[in-house]
Amino acid sequence: MAKTNNIFDYNKYIMKYSNRYNILSSINIILCLVIVILLYIYKIKPEHFITWFSPDDKIPKYDKLDTLPKTYTCRRHYIKQDVVIGTYNYKGDKNMYSHQFSNKIIDILLHQSNIAHIKTRKFATDEIIYSKLLDGTVDIGLVSTPIIHKMMNNNKLNNEIKRGLKLKPVNFITSMNTLFIYFIVSKRFDGITSIFDIANIKPHKENKYGYSVYDSSVHKHKDYRKKIGVDKNTPAYLCAKNIFDHLKFIEGVHYDFVFNDYKTNAAKVNSGELHCLIQTDIYPSKHITELFSVNINNTLQLLPLDEINQEDFTSKYVFYKPGYINLHRISDNYTPKVIGEFKYTTFKPMLTTYTFNNYLLGSEKVNNEVGLSVINTVFNNIDNINKLPSMLSTPLDKYNLVHDFLYIPLNKGVIIYYYENGYITDYKDPACKYLVGNMKCSKHNLDIVTSKDIIV
């Protein structure tokens, strides 16, 4: 009897706990279903960690990346919007036209910003990048000011933007790096020692109003017109057009453009097939230096642009600024040099040209959160960016990056950053100028810095 009772008690025990197990399993299944439904409703992504990556993992290093701290940290908050960045992909040398610079900016945004999803798309010209910003295909792009000026003055585009059907206006994020204009002329011909020699005309002295006047007589036959080499897919073409239009030089009458990439045009001007090569690049330019280093017969020289009326030219094209090239950094033993009326010596090596900037622009799709993240990341990494070899002569400066000479509307996130760092303010006090670039201008902040004797 005892054995029978033991067997009965054991079965009862099994049945009791089997029922409890079934209940717990049912509860677990219900909880799992509730969690899945919540995830679907609120679109909560399961991952809360970001794996940062570098776009140059499979290409040669363009720069000492160890200067940029590699941050593999978990971020509790990150921007989930997909951000597409448009970059240059010129057919010419990949190291030209801010390739290194744009790659550095992308690398910094990948490592330092809280934008989770960054994609890059390559385009042949920055004019295409600007067009993609207008239609929203690209969210952020680096575009040169000559291109922006051209596109902003395109009546057809402006009408499309006003209608707002497919094209939306772009927004300004920040000004970026500086490029120089190089006029390289061949001495194999009669000689170009003045910008006016390109059109076979000679300027007279300034008239009583201070404007230059010149003789308009010119050889119109194509055999006498100067051949100007330029890459049509670069800002150099627009720079040449702006300068020649300002001087009233007419294509097909005073000169002819020859369109090739930089390498082809460099070889042609070196061999004497071109009278002039116009190029835009950083300063000092490795490519310009290499061109003069292989010019064994000394048949090339840089043309100064002093004869362009600076006030008139920069009033018409507000995005150009005078720039100065140290001829000692072009090639060894370049000086002494006499170019027309201009003499350059060991102690006077600076040649006048013009410069312009690239702007970082955003499409209308870029919300204030993305805009704030981008500009905050760029400004926090100015020192890292300035370590690039291309930035040694024209480093970024936080006080100059905010300047927009083309009056492009600001991204709303950029407005927040400028306000919080004192670049713009609604507080009327002359002492606000002491807080620019440091903190928001307010009575409280002014009292703090005054009490610490920061303002002198």
Secondary structure as UniProt FT lines:
FT   HELIX           2..42
FT   TURN            55..58
FT   HELIX           65..67
FT   STRAND          79..88
FT   TURN            94..95
FT   TURN            97..98
FT   HELIX           99..112
FT   STRAND          115..123
FT   HELIX           126..135
FT   STRAND          140..144
FT   HELIX           145..152
FT   HELIX           155..163
FT   STRAND          171..186
FT   HELIX           195..199
FT   STRAND          203..206
FT   TURN            208..209
FT   STRAND          212..214
FT   TURN            222..224
FT   STRAND          226..230
FT   TURN            232..233
FT   HELIX           235..246
FT   TURN            247..248
FT   TURN            252..254
FT   STRAND          255..259
FT   HELIX           262..271
FT   STRAND          276..281
FT   HELIX           286..293
FT   TURN            296..297
FT   STRAND          300..302
FT   TURN            306..307
FT   HELIX           310..316
FT   TURN            318..319
FT   STRAND          321..326
FT   HELIX           327..329
FT   TURN            332..333
FT   STRAND          337..339
FT   TURN            340..341
FT   STRAND          342..345
FT   TURN            346..347
FT   STRAND          350..362
FT   TURN            364..365
FT   HELIX           368..380
FT   HELIX           382..385
FT   TURN            386..387
FT   HELIX           389..391
FT   TURN            398..402
FT   TURN            405..406
FT   HELIX           412..420
FT   TURN            421..422
FT   HELIX           430..435
FT   TURN            436..438
FT   HELIX           443..451
FT   TURN            452..453
//
